[in-house]
């Protein structure tokens, strides 16, 4: 599927989510769910006169895409951008004019395009970016930032914040939150990751990505890129080991588990493959994921007809899903159902080489022996058996459409927002606070702030939302605002989270007695609060007991 087609899947995805998620989101949704801004970030132009610094230009789309995606924008990936250049006949290092920039954006259905340039001299980088609004063909004034080269990520995060503010003047996430979003990532790891993504050969790509994760073992962007490259090189065991290192709470977990499932499937470890696909289906139940979950289950000798029916219901125009359901129903002895599905598969794909053979088997009306996982042949590239005579096997979906998955995740957010808007303000705030707390636990600071700000918009007197913002400010290194937000939270109502923010700030300032008093207040409210108990131990190590 082309990225242009994938980005136009919104209506299909709405149907998918209505099929799968109405029981979760309720009956108050409709197909008029609003869509957000689609943003294309092009590589920034290197004006330093130093070709070895060209990797920096490629790094801007990576950082800006992450920050803008975390803030509710729908961004276009590097692969999608490469598709547009190839489709229009431009080389990968092509520097587009104003006119060709518009053509690229229109090819990808982008609403906004971010272009920019940078200059490096005396170990200092200066950056200039502009936002082109496609609908009005209006270019923004330059957005500028600069700093020492070791603070490149700070510059990129600052530019990302300025871009978000330019596109949406009401954008309310703080710049400091963006500055803290990259954490303690080493610049050398970031450079190896970017150079790896741009490498000309798989060998160089793997080498660079391995260097990135050696320096920063928890760098999930690099782990995902490395695992996908190992998978594409058919190094399935190493791919699985790499992808399994990405935590389930990470924003890359769905894509990582999809490829982990494929790697395990190609190693004939079907139970592990099913577990990985099931994990993805739990949060993004797209038809290709449910299909793969069903195929992995079927390879273990289980009847997966119900799952195949879900895939068909979600995307009835996919011939493979009908073929898979036909195979599953045939094995279960439902010859009439199998006949109906194989006929539909042939209608959708008349030249399918295997569907006529399956149809012939069904017409004989004899139930085949159930497949045994231990005796099944290892899958080939087409997902079918290499044995003769013909033995039908369900087909795995081997491609992960990042655009489809990003659109799906975006659609879930939109549908959730519609549902929350129907709730009373206090309940809206409670749910937004919970979402923000979940993001905070995952280390996703901009996403967390967005939810806490939404909670305050719904209920300005939410003490928990203020406490959440205090934690965001603390995480992003803004101790003054963290203290202010915690104090504002406590004015609205006593809560352990705000007391603990103050306690940590006081302990960092060596105000151990004040810190102990706030920990005691937190424990009085929540005696089993693990963070408070941990603070109590830290204070005891300094010889300070609680009052």
Helices and strands as residue ranges (DSSP letters): H 3-7, H 10-25, E 38-41, E 45-46, G 51-53, H 54-70, E 74-75, H 78-87, H 98-107, E 112-121, E 124-133, E 138-139, E 143-148, G 149-151, H 152-167, H 175-179, H 187-197, H 202-215, H 220-232, H 236-243, H 253-266, H 270-283, H 287-299, H 305-314, H 319-331, H 335-348, H 355-364, G 373-375, H 402-421, H 425-441, H 445-458, H 463-475, H 479-492, H 496-508, H 512-525, H 530-541
